[in-house]
Amino acid sequence: MKRSLRGGLLAATAALGSALLMPATAQAAGTPDTTIYITNSFTNVASMGFHDDGDKFTVCDLYADGHGVRGYLYYAGDLVSSLYNGSGSGSCKSFTYDVKAAAGGYDMWVCLVDGSGDTTGSDCSYKQISE
């Protein structure tokens, strides 16, 4: 009797553990929100974030260093969207772009730039994202 009770408890515990892990796994797969930063001497100076709900990208200038910030979104090596933020420290600007789940990965870049005409950028940070 003890042996079957113990086996039943182990099976119930394993089933409960699996049930508890499944929602977390599903949630993680459905929310690939991410933010990348440019850091200078341990200070975040710029960022670009992707929020999956609404496919919103946000480009932020986080530090008064005389640079603007440009966010880039590439797919298969082609630039599909770009946003310049030269509004000063503490400012953020956003754009939306419909990231397709079946299309694969997109490349998100954020760079420091010297004015809206600067398309080369410096001190860039990069991350691949997908839906």
N, C-alpha and C positions, 0 to 999 in steps of 0.2 A: 504494500500500500504506500509506503513512504517513497519508494522508487517512482511509481507512476505519478504521484503528487508532485514530486520534484521535477520530473520531466515535463509535466503540464505547466508548472510555473516557469520553467526555462523557455518553453515554447511561447507562452503568453508574453513574457518579458521581451523576447526577440521580436514578436509581432508588434508589440507596442513601440519598441525602439525603431523599427522600420517605418511605422506609421508616423512617428514624430519627425523622422528625417525627411520624409517625402515632401511635405509642404515647404520646408526650407530649401530643398533642392529645386523645386519648381519655382519658387519665388526668386532664387538667385539667377536661374536661367532666364526669367522673364524681365529682369530689371538690370540691364547692363549699363546703368548710369555710371559715368566716370568723369573725373577731372584730372587734367594734367597741369603741372606748374613749371614755371621757369624760376629757379632759385639762384640767388646771388648772395654769397656769404651768409648762408643759413636763413635768408629772408626770401619769402615768396614775393616775386616782383610782378608776375603776370600769370594768368591762368586761362584755360579754355575748358569748358565743361559740356558734356553731352547728357541730356535728360531724355530718356527713351519715350516717356509719355508726352506725345506731341512733337517728337523729334526736334527738340530745341537745343541749339548750341549757344553758349554764352562766352564772350571774350571779355576778360576783366584786366584792367590796369590796377595793380595792387600797391604800387610804390612810386613815389615822386622822384624819378631819376632822369627826367627829360626825354624818355623814350615813349613812343606810342606802342600799341600792341596790335598785331594782325593774327587772326585765326584763319586757317586754311582747312578745307575739307577736300580730299582727293578720293577718287574711285578708279581703280585700275590704272593708276598713274596720271589720270586726267583731273585737273582742277574742276570741281563741281560747284564750289562756293567759297567765298572769302569775305571777311569783315574786318575793317580797320576801326580801332578804338583809340582816338587821340584826345579823349575828353578829360584826361588827367587821373591822378591817383584816386582810387576808391570807386571808379566808374566801371560799369559793365554795359555791354551792348549785346543784343541777341539776334539770331536769325533762325529760321526753321528750314530744314531740308528733309524730305521723305527718305529715310534710310530703309532700304528694302531688305527683308529678312533673307530671301533666297539669293540675293545678289552677292553675298560674301562680305569680305572685310572692306572697310573704309579706313583711310589714313587721316588722322586728325593732327594738325600741327598748330603750335602757337609760337610766335617769334616776336622779339623786340624789333621795332622799326623806327626809322627817323623820318616821320612824316608819312602822309597818305600815299605819296608816290614811291616810297621805298618798297620794292617787291622782293628784295633779296633777304632782308631780315638778318638777325644775328641772335646768338644764344637761344636757339630754338629747342623746343621739347616736342616729342612725338608719341603717339599711341595709336594702335590699330583698334578699331571698334567694329562691332557688328550688332545687328538686331537680334 
